[in-house]
């Protein structure tokens, strides 16, 4: 019996906001490392999730959705997305089956040729295939491959798992030969304190409406491992306006309490240990213009200029 060739490398997931990149990452890794909401532009930083596939180690880079940036934060997010793609061994473009070749997807295709180093392998994954008929899918695949010379095309449903195994197997075989980049039991390279903050931000995003989720950020201020095996986590929710503070807290603190309970349960499940989570809401009118906040999110403040 011959020994399998060890392979390892980076696969960057790119696409428009809400294309399903975070859902695919979490399914590939087998654990929740990237937050998922129905709102666009949820992922703000490059999140690396590690997937073992036979003798191959696939390091997925979940990037912020590519869109036309308006604010400094938007520009820094888009720069992070393209930076993640340029550094990858393979780039996987996700396109929503029911939306097809939108103006946003066309803009990404137009930019791919200029942004990626020569020789970068680019594959296509048409996601959410359960939303359209087979003939529509085939027509879309042909249209997209005429617009860009993809090495391989996959039809998947990241949410339901359809086609994901075939995609994973192809990626594993297409990576460069070499030793693993991370320990086999590691599922992400984001610090746990950042993953915990992202989980709380997800719960806030799901409960709050309109623009407010884009006007707040969550930071883990303190992480204390206790002798009984539990952990105490203190987090700060920064909002831009005084009026936002009341909305985040809710009547009698109900919203913050519900968010804290939901986030605590998810963080405890990830850590596999009891968690004591304490949230504080603070008003910082100019947090969107503070370099420190960007560093905490893993973004380059200068890229927003």
Kinemage of the C-alpha trace (Angstrom):
@kinemage 1
@onewidth
@group {chain A} dominant
@subgroup {mainchain}
@vectorlist {calphas} color= white
{ca unk a 1} P 0.000 0.000 0.000
{ca unk a 2} L 1.541 3.318 -1.051
{ca unk a 3} L 1.632 6.240 1.347
{ca unk a 4} L -0.478 9.259 0.344
{ca unk a 5} L 1.347 12.389 -0.758
{ca unk a 6} L 1.133 15.118 1.863
{ca unk a 7} L -0.227 18.394 0.512
{ca unk a 8} L -0.966 21.754 2.108
{ca unk a 9} L -1.897 25.232 0.983
{ca unk a 10} L -4.276 28.167 1.065
{ca unk a 11} L -7.665 28.396 -0.649
{ca unk a 12} L -9.198 31.877 -0.723
{ca unk a 13} L -12.987 32.090 -0.825
{ca unk a 14} L -14.121 35.192 -2.694
{ca unk a 15} L -17.445 36.484 -3.953
{ca unk a 16} L -20.113 39.072 -3.397
{ca unk a 17} L -21.501 39.624 0.113
{ca unk a 18} L -23.834 36.775 1.161
{ca unk a 19} L -22.542 34.379 -1.513
{ca unk a 20} L -22.154 31.702 1.182
{ca unk a 21} L -18.405 31.860 1.845
{ca unk a 22} L -18.700 31.662 5.648
{ca unk a 23} L -21.264 28.850 5.442
{ca unk a 24} L -18.937 26.868 3.165
{ca unk a 25} L -15.937 27.505 5.426
{ca unk a 26} L -17.785 26.292 8.519
{ca unk a 27} L -18.992 23.168 6.705
{ca unk a 28} L -15.522 22.345 5.392
{ca unk a 29} L -13.902 22.835 8.800
{ca unk a 30} L -16.699 21.010 10.623
{ca unk a 31} L -17.038 23.739 13.236
{ca unk a 32} L -18.211 27.318 13.384
{ca unk a 33} L -15.233 29.615 12.912
{ca unk a 34} L -16.837 32.303 10.758
{ca unk a 35} L -20.064 34.108 11.589
{ca unk a 36} L -23.081 33.746 9.338
{ca unk a 37} L -26.057 36.105 9.123
{ca unk a 38} L -28.625 37.071 6.502
{ca unk a 39} L -27.123 40.572 6.385
{ca unk a 40} L -24.457 41.462 3.824
{ca unk a 41} L -20.878 42.426 4.714
{ca unk a 42} L -20.906 40.402 7.923
{ca unk a 43} L -17.366 39.014 7.587
{ca unk a 44} L -14.899 41.841 8.195
{ca unk a 45} L -11.523 40.150 8.329
{ca unk a 46} L -9.656 37.271 6.730
{ca unk a 47} L -10.519 34.160 8.735
{ca unk a 48} L -8.453 31.035 8.229
{ca unk a 49} L -10.162 27.713 8.835
{ca unk a 50} L -8.181 24.471 8.669
{ca unk a 51} L -9.658 21.362 7.014
{ca unk a 52} L -7.979 17.940 6.925
{ca unk a 53} L -8.851 15.954 3.789
{ca unk a 54} L -6.925 12.677 3.773
{ca unk a 55} L -3.229 13.565 3.722
{ca unk a 56} L -3.976 17.129 2.629
{ca unk a 57} L -4.396 20.175 4.825
{ca unk a 58} L -6.614 22.813 3.216
{ca unk a 59} L -6.343 26.224 4.848
{ca unk a 60} L -9.442 28.159 3.818
{ca unk a 61} L -9.292 31.942 3.873
{ca unk a 62} L -12.800 33.371 4.302
{ca unk a 63} L -12.598 36.909 2.982
{ca unk a 64} L -14.959 39.871 3.318
{ca unk a 65} L -17.450 40.072 0.454
{ca unk a 66} L -16.281 42.070 -2.554
{ca unk a 67} L -18.424 45.123 -3.168
{ca unk a 68} L -18.073 48.788 -4.079
{ca unk a 69} L -16.620 50.366 -0.920
{ca unk a 70} L -17.859 53.676 0.474
{ca unk a 71} L -16.387 54.092 3.969
{ca unk a 72} L -12.891 53.537 5.341
{ca unk a 73} L -14.006 50.253 6.923
{ca unk a 74} L -15.459 49.093 3.586
{ca unk a 75} L -12.210 49.903 1.784
{ca unk a 76} L -10.116 48.077 4.371
{ca unk a 77} L -12.411 45.028 4.105
{ca unk a 78} L -12.181 44.901 0.299
{ca unk a 79} L -8.379 45.305 0.480
{ca unk a 80} L -8.262 42.363 2.913
{ca unk a 81} L -10.343 40.260 0.517
{ca unk a 82} L -8.103 40.904 -2.476
{ca unk a 83} L -4.992 40.461 -0.307
{ca unk a 84} L -6.279 37.045 0.772
{ca unk a 85} L -6.889 36.066 -2.845
{ca unk a 86} L -3.462 37.213 -4.042
{ca unk a 87} L -1.696 35.182 -1.332
{ca unk a 88} L -3.603 31.948 -2.011
{ca unk a 89} L -2.578 28.826 -3.906
{ca unk a 90} L -6.136 28.424 -5.214
{ca unk a 91} L -8.911 31.014 -5.480
{ca unk a 92} L -12.500 29.787 -5.302
{ca unk a 93} L -15.150 32.195 -6.551
{ca unk a 94} L -18.618 31.623 -5.096
{ca unk a 95} L -21.609 32.785 -7.139
{ca unk a 96} L -25.237 32.522 -6.008
{ca unk a 97} L -27.165 30.328 -8.451
{ca unk a 98} L -30.402 32.327 -8.219
{ca unk a 99} L -28.684 35.688 -8.724
{ca unk a 100} L -26.410 34.644 -11.557
{ca unk a 101} L -23.933 36.899 -13.326
{ca unk a 102} L -24.677 40.164 -11.526
{ca unk a 103} L -22.865 43.443 -12.027
{ca unk a 104} L -20.918 42.697 -8.848
{ca unk a 105} L -19.802 39.273 -10.091
{ca unk a 106} L -18.794 40.801 -13.446
{ca unk a 107} L -16.713 43.412 -11.614
{ca unk a 108} L -14.935 40.627 -9.699
{ca unk a 109} L -14.256 38.716 -12.934
{ca unk a 110} L -12.872 41.855 -14.574
{ca unk a 111} L -10.566 42.456 -11.608
{ca unk a 112} L -9.337 38.865 -11.185
{ca unk a 113} L -6.932 39.034 -14.123
{ca unk a 114} L -5.211 42.163 -12.795
{ca unk a 115} L -5.232 41.315 -9.074
{ca unk a 116} L -3.950 37.734 -9.053
{ca unk a 117} L -0.342 36.648 -9.622
{ca unk a 118} L 0.154 34.876 -12.938
{ca unk a 119} L -0.501 31.177 -12.679
{ca unk a 120} L -2.942 31.369 -9.739
{ca unk a 121} L -5.466 28.547 -10.064
{ca unk a 122} L -9.067 29.791 -10.031
{ca unk a 123} L -12.111 27.561 -9.631
{ca unk a 124} L -15.827 28.366 -9.637
{ca unk a 125} L -18.452 27.175 -7.173
{ca unk a 126} L -22.057 27.943 -8.038
{ca unk a 127} L -23.752 27.923 -4.641
{ca unk a 128} L -27.370 27.562 -3.480
{ca unk a 129} L -28.154 25.219 -6.370
{ca unk a 130} L -31.363 24.074 -4.661
{ca unk a 131} L -32.922 27.431 -5.563
{ca unk a 132} L -32.915 27.011 -9.358
{ca unk a 133} L -33.671 24.410 -12.036
{ca unk a 134} L -30.976 22.267 -13.646
{ca unk a 135} L -31.200 23.984 -17.052
{ca unk a 136} L -30.707 27.392 -15.412
{ca unk a 137} L -27.618 26.077 -13.625
{ca unk a 138} L -26.066 24.713 -16.796
{ca unk a 139} L -26.696 27.953 -18.669
{ca unk a 140} L -25.158 29.980 -15.825
{ca unk a 141} L -22.091 27.708 -15.678
{ca unk a 142} L -21.547 28.184 -19.409
{ca unk a 143} L -22.027 31.955 -19.154
{ca unk a 144} L -19.537 32.282 -16.286
{ca unk a 145} L -16.935 30.077 -17.974
{ca unk a 146} L -17.202 32.181 -21.112
{ca unk a 147} L -16.548 35.264 -18.985
{ca unk a 148} L -13.500 33.757 -17.246
{ca unk a 149} L -11.367 30.619 -17.901
{ca unk a 150} L -12.049 28.727 -14.653
{ca unk a 151} L -9.997 25.592 -14.124
{ca unk a 152} L -12.954 23.705 -12.675
{ca unk a 153} L -16.648 24.352 -11.968
{ca unk a 154} L -18.603 22.914 -9.045
{ca unk a 155} L -22.322 22.973 -8.271
{ca unk a 156} L -22.863 23.084 -4.523
{ca unk a 157} L -25.167 23.899 -1.660
{ca unk a 158} L -22.915 24.970 1.204
{ca unk a 159} L -25.885 25.037 3.562
{ca unk a 160} L -27.114 21.512 2.766
{ca unk a 161} L -23.739 19.985 1.919
{ca unk a 162} L -24.545 18.991 -1.683
{ca unk a 163} L -21.408 18.771 -3.830
{ca unk a 164} L -19.146 19.937 -1.014
{ca unk a 165} L -17.282 16.621 -0.708
{ca unk a 166} L -16.355 16.615 -4.410
{ca unk a 167} L -15.146 20.195 -4.111
{ca unk a 168} L -13.063 19.382 -1.019
{ca unk a 169} L -11.487 16.338 -2.678
{ca unk a 170} L -10.516 18.325 -5.776
{ca unk a 171} L -9.012 21.146 -3.696
{ca unk a 172} L -7.050 18.622 -1.608
{ca unk a 173} L -5.550 17.090 -4.741
{ca unk a 174} L -4.795 20.439 -6.362
{ca unk a 175} L -2.746 21.883 -3.485
{ca unk a 176} L 1.071 21.925 -3.613
{ca unk a 177} L 2.977 19.000 -2.103
{ca unk a 178} L 4.403 19.754 1.322
{ca unk a 179} L 3.993 19.323 5.085
{ca unk a 180} L 1.002 20.639 7.040
{ca unk a 181} L 0.990 24.314 7.952
{ca unk a 182} L -0.895 23.903 11.245
{ca unk a 183} L -1.269 21.179 13.902
{ca unk a 184} L -3.850 18.600 12.760
{ca unk a 185} L -6.231 19.399 15.633
{ca unk a 186} L -6.267 23.157 14.967
{ca unk a 187} L -9.382 24.403 13.181
{ca unk a 188} L -8.634 28.134 12.890
{ca unk a 189} L -5.750 30.554 13.199
{ca unk a 190} L -7.734 33.462 14.587
{ca unk a 191} L -7.081 33.989 18.300
{ca unk a 192} L -9.914 32.530 20.400
{ca unk a 193} L -10.571 35.964 21.874
{ca unk a 194} L -11.297 37.272 18.362
{ca unk a 195} L -13.532 34.319 17.455
{ca unk a 196} L -15.452 34.902 20.715
{ca unk a 197} L -15.898 38.597 19.854
{ca unk a 198} L -17.120 37.669 16.370
{ca unk a 199} L -19.679 35.263 17.824
{ca unk a 200} L -21.096 38.035 20.003
{ca unk a 201} L -21.157 40.386 17.000
{ca unk a 202} L -23.109 37.755 15.065
{ca unk a 203} L -25.792 37.606 17.771
{ca unk a 204} L -26.023 41.408 17.779
{ca unk a 205} L -26.280 41.482 13.984
{ca unk a 206} L -29.120 38.956 14.016
{ca unk a 207} L -31.108 40.938 16.606
{ca unk a 208} L -30.527 44.500 15.426
{ca unk a 209} L -31.980 46.099 12.320
{ca unk a 210} L -30.998 48.333 9.421
{ca unk a 211} L -27.607 50.082 9.648
{ca unk a 212} L -26.868 49.568 13.345
{ca unk a 213} L -24.874 46.318 12.941
{ca unk a 214} L -22.470 48.161 10.628
{ca unk a 215} L -22.008 50.922 13.228
{ca unk a 216} L -20.765 48.640 15.996
{ca unk a 217} L -17.832 46.388 16.769
{ca unk a 218} L -17.085 43.943 19.572
{ca unk a 219} L -13.726 43.480 21.286
{ca unk a 220} L -12.656 40.961 23.911
{ca unk a 221} L -11.091 43.114 26.613
{ca unk a 222} L -10.242 40.417 29.155
{ca unk a 223} L -9.873 36.616 29.083
{ca unk a 224} L -9.344 34.892 32.409
{ca unk a 225} L -8.872 31.129 32.735
{ca unk a 226} L -10.212 30.068 36.123
{ca unk a 227} L -8.932 27.240 38.374
{ca unk a 228} L -12.249 25.365 38.036
{ca unk a 229} L -11.715 25.026 34.252
{ca unk a 230} L -14.161 27.772 33.282
{ca unk a 231} L -13.238 31.022 31.579
{ca unk a 232} L -14.380 34.591 32.282
{ca unk a 233} L -14.646 36.744 29.167
{ca unk a 234} L -15.219 40.506 29.301
{ca unk a 235} L -16.232 42.109 26.016
{ca unk a 236} L -16.905 45.693 24.963
{ca unk a 237} L -19.499 46.567 22.349
{ca unk a 238} L -18.470 49.863 20.761
{ca unk a 239} L -21.253 51.913 19.155
{ca unk a 240} L -20.992 55.198 17.278
{ca unk a 241} L -23.888 57.114 18.883
{ca unk a 242} L -25.501 57.514 22.290
{ca unk a 243} L -28.864 56.492 20.807
{ca unk a 244} L -27.363 53.212 19.617
{ca unk a 245} L -26.347 52.296 23.164
{ca unk a 246} L -29.959 52.175 24.305
{ca unk a 247} L -30.943 50.022 21.331
{ca unk a 248} L -28.145 47.517 21.988
{ca unk a 249} L -29.032 47.343 25.695
{ca unk a 250} L -32.794 47.128 25.046
{ca unk a 251} L -35.555 47.784 27.535
{ca unk a 252} L -34.272 46.909 30.994
{ca unk a 253} L -31.121 45.491 29.372
{ca unk a 254} L -33.137 42.683 27.743
{ca unk a 255} L -31.465 42.780 24.317
{ca unk a 256} L -27.920 42.734 25.687
{ca unk a 257} L -28.885 39.952 28.084
{ca unk a 258} L -30.347 37.788 25.295
{ca unk a 259} L -27.315 38.441 23.080
{ca unk a 260} L -24.992 37.545 25.950
{ca unk a 261} L -26.816 34.280 26.653
{ca unk a 262} L -26.772 33.199 23.003
{ca unk a 263} L -23.113 34.157 22.533
{ca unk a 264} L -22.076 32.489 25.793
{ca unk a 265} L -23.690 29.186 24.750
{ca unk a 266} L -21.939 29.209 21.390
{ca unk a 267} L -18.531 30.183 22.811
{ca unk a 268} L -18.864 27.467 25.488
{ca unk a 269} L -19.658 24.886 22.794
{ca unk a 270} L -16.558 25.929 20.824
{ca unk a 271} L -14.274 25.887 23.877
{ca unk a 272} L -15.934 22.802 25.382
{ca unk a 273} L -15.847 24.412 28.839
{ca unk a 274} L -18.099 26.683 30.953
{ca unk a 275} L -18.024 30.371 30.015
{ca unk a 276} L -18.899 33.451 32.073
{ca unk a 277} L -19.506 36.264 29.564
{ca unk a 278} L -19.867 39.930 30.555
{ca unk a 279} L -20.816 42.606 28.009
{ca unk a 280} L -20.318 46.359 28.361
{ca unk a 281} L -21.671 48.837 25.803
{ca unk a 282} L -19.580 51.960 25.217
{ca unk a 283} L -20.093 54.956 22.925
{ca unk a 284} L -17.069 55.816 20.760
{ca unk a 285} L -18.294 58.286 18.101
{ca unk a 286} L -15.177 57.912 15.930
{ca unk a 287} L -14.360 54.223 16.306
{ca unk a 288} L -14.602 53.828 12.525
{ca unk a 289} L -11.605 56.174 12.228
{ca unk a 290} L -9.429 54.622 14.963
{ca unk a 291} L -6.447 52.510 13.888
{ca unk a 292} L -6.632 50.470 17.117
{ca unk a 293} L -10.146 49.213 16.305
{ca unk a 294} L -8.947 48.045 12.882
{ca unk a 295} L -5.988 46.185 14.405
{ca unk a 296} L -8.405 44.403 16.749
{ca unk a 297} L -10.442 43.306 13.713
{ca unk a 298} L -7.335 42.108 11.875
{ca unk a 299} L -7.632 44.838 9.224
{ca unk a 300} L -5.042 47.307 7.962
{ca unk a 301} L -6.157 50.840 8.859
{ca unk a 302} L -3.993 52.299 6.063
{ca unk a 303} L -5.798 50.232 3.428
{ca unk a 304} L -8.893 52.337 4.119
{ca unk a 305} L -7.219 55.529 2.912
